[in-house]
C-alpha cells in the first residue's frame, strides 16, 4: 500500500509540475503581439463642407436655408472587425463618447489597448444602449454623468426617455419661430414603452485597413454628413417639422441618420488633422 501511494503521489506531483510549466509557457504567447491604440476622428460636415457653427448658411434637400447653432451626439459600444474575419469588442466601460461640434477636442475617440493586428471595419451604436441607460448612477460616469454641470446633463431627458442620442439645433426662416430643434432619443422606455431609436452604424474600411502595432496608432477619419438627417428614407423639411423632441417624432430622423457616417481616409499613425 505504501509503495502504491508513493507512486501515485510522485505521478501527481510530476503532472502538476508539467502542467505548471505549460501554463508559464502559454502566458507569453497571449502577449506576443502586444496591444496598441486605434483612433477615430469625427469630422462633422454639411454635404462636402466642414460644419461651421452659427455663421454659415446651408441648404437641405427641401431647398430650405438654415444655420446650425449646436450639434452633439453619443457614439458607444465599439466593435472592430479584423481582416481575418474575427472581431474585437471594446470593453463596454471604455466605450462611451460624446461628440460636441463646439469642442474640437471631443472629435477624437481613442480606443486603447486594442490587440495588434489589421482591422477592416468598425461598428458602433449611435446613442446609448438601454442596459447602460437604466443602470445605476455609479455605472454612468464621464460623458454619461447627468449631475448638474456634467457632460450628460444636457443630453438626458428622464428615466423613461433616457439620453438624447443626437441633438441638432439651429435657425431657419422656414421655421415659424425662426428656430429648429431635433433631440433624437428613445431606447424602448423604462416605465412606459416608447419607440426604440437605437441604431448601429457599420463602416467597412473598403480598400484599406487600419494596422495597429505597439508603436503605431492608426487614425481613421470619419465624415458625418448632417444633411442625411433631412434626406434619407424619409425627407424631412424644417417647415414641416421644426421641432422633434420625443422618441415617436424623432423616429424618422433616426432612420435617416444611419447613412450619415462614412470613412474618408486612414492615417497609418495618429497625426495632425
N, C-alpha and C positions, 0 to 999 in steps of 0.2 A: 504493500500500500504506500509505503514511504517513497519507494522508487517511482511508482506511478505518479504520485503527487509532485515529485520533483521534476519529472519530465513535463508534466502539464504546465507547471509554473514556469519552467525555462521556455517552453513553447510560447506561452502567452507573453512573457517578458520580451522575447525576441520579436514577436509580432508587433508589440507596441512600439518598439524601437524603430522598426522599419516603417510603420505607419506614421510615426512622428517625423521621420526623415522625409517621407513622401510629402507630408504637409509643408515642411520647410522648403522643399524644392518647388512646390506648386505656387507658393506665395509670390516669389519674384515674377513668375510667368504672368500673373494678373496685372503686374505693373510694368511689364516690359515696354509697352507702347507709351505709357505715361498719359498725361492729360494736359489740356490747354483751354483756351477761350475761343468762342465764336461770337462775333459782334454783328448786330443788326442795326442799321441806321435808317430811321424812318423819315423820308423826305416828303413832306406834305405838299401836294400840288393841286392846281386847278387847271385841268387839261394839261397842256405842255409847259405851264408856268409854275414856278415855285410859289407857294402861298405866301402872300404878304397881308398881314392883318391891318384892318382899319382903313387904309388909304387907297387900295387898288380895287377898281370896279371890274367885275367879271359878268359873264352871261351863262345861264344854264340852257338846257336843251329846249326849254319853252320860250327862249328869247328874252328872259327876264334879267334885268341888271341887278346885281347885288354886291355887297361888300361883306367880308367875314370879320367879325369882331372877336370871335372865340371858337376854338376847336380843341377838344380834349377827348381821349379815348383810352380804354384799357386793352392791353394785349396780355394773354396769360396762357398757361398750360402748353408750353412749347414742347414739340416733338421734332427731332431731327431724323431725316431719312438718310440712311447710309447708302453709299454707292453699291455695296454688296447685297442690298435688299433688306438689311436689318434696320432697326430703329433705336434711337436713344431718346428716352424720356427725361426731360429736365426735372429734377426733384421739385415737387409742387411748391414747397415753401420758398423756393428761389425762382418762381416762375410767374410773378405778377409785376406788371409795369404800367405806368400811367404816362402817356404821351400828351404833352401840352404844347400847342403851337406857339404859345407865348414864352416858352422856356426851351431854348435850343439844347440845353444840357439833357433834357428828357428824351431827345430824339435817339440817343444811343442806348441800346439794350445789349448788355454784355452777359452772355451765358457762360458761366465759369465752370471749370473742372469737367469739360467735355472730353470724352475719350478721344485720343489721337486717331485720326482716320479721315477718309474722304466722304463728304456729305453732299447729297444730290437734291435736297429739298427740305422744306420746313413746313410744319403746320402749327397753328396756334388758335386759341379762342379769342374772338373779338368781344371782350367783355369779361365778366366774372362768373365762373361756374356756380351752379346752385348750391353745391355742398359747401363751398367756402363762404358763400353769401349768408347762409344760415348758421354758420359755425360761431363759436364764442368770440368775443371781442379780443381775447388773448391770441386767437388764431388770425386776426385781421389787423396786422400792424403794417408799418411802412406806408405804401401808397393806398392801402385799404383801410387805414385808420380814419374813423369817422368822427373823432373828437374835434371840438371846435379848433379851428386854425390848422388842422392836419389835412394832408392831401386829399383824403377820401371824403371830407366833409361836404364839399360842393358837388360831389358825384354820387351822393347817397340820398335816396328818397325816404323810404321807410322799410319796415321789416318785410312787408308783402311785395313791394316793387323792387326792393334791393338797390343795387348800384345802377347808375346810368352807364351803359356800355360806351356810348359815344354821344357827345354834346356838341352841337353846331349852332352858333348864334351869329346873327348879322343884321344888316339893314338892307332894305329894298323898297323902292317906290311901288312895287307890285303888292306889297302888304298894306292893308288898310291902316295899320298903326305905324307903318314905316319900319317895322322890325319883324324878323322871323326867328323862331326858336324851335330846335328839334332836340329832344332828350330821349334817345333810343334806349329802352330798358325792357325788363320782363324776363324772369327766369322760370316762370311757372307758378310763382306765388308760394307763400309760406302759410298764410292763414286763409286765403281765398284764391281760387285758381285764376291765373292770368295767362295771357299768351306767352309762349316761350320763344324769345327772340335771340337766344344764344346761337351764334354761328361759328363754325370752324372754318378758318381760312387755310387753304392749301396752296403752297407756292413751290413748284418744281424749279430747280436750278437748270433749266433747259440749256444745253450746250456748254455748261461749265460746272465746276464743282468747288466746294469750299474745303480746302485741305487744312485740317487742324493738326498742328505739331506742338511740341513742348516749348518751342521758341517763336512760333508764328501764329498770330491770331487773325484769321481772315475776317474781312468786314464786308457784309452783304448790304448793299443799298436797296431799299425798297421804296417804290413810289406809291403814294397814297393819293389817288385822284378823287377829290371830294365831289366832282361833278357826277360821279357814278351814283351818288345818293339821290340825285334828281332823275337820273335816267338809267334804269335797269329794267327788271321785269315789269315795273310799274313806273310810268312817267309822273313825276311829282312837280307841280307848279307851286311857287310861293303864294300866288294869289289864291289858289285853291286850298292850300294847306300852309298857312303862315305859322301855325303853332301845332306841335305834336309832342306831348309830354307824358302820355300814358302808354302802357305796353300795346294796347289794341291799336291806337292810332299810329304808333311807330312801326308796326309790323311790316308794312310795305317798304319803309325806309331800310329796315334791317335786311330784307330780302335783296334790296338793291345794292347794299354796300358789300356784299360778298365778293363782288368783282372789282372792288376798289383798290386792291393790293396787287402789285406786280413787281418782279425783280428787275432792277435796272442793270446793275453790274456788281461784281465781287472783286475787292482788292485782296491780293494774296496775304497782306498783313494790314492790321488796323493802322489807318493813316489819316492825313488831313482830308476833310470832307469837300 
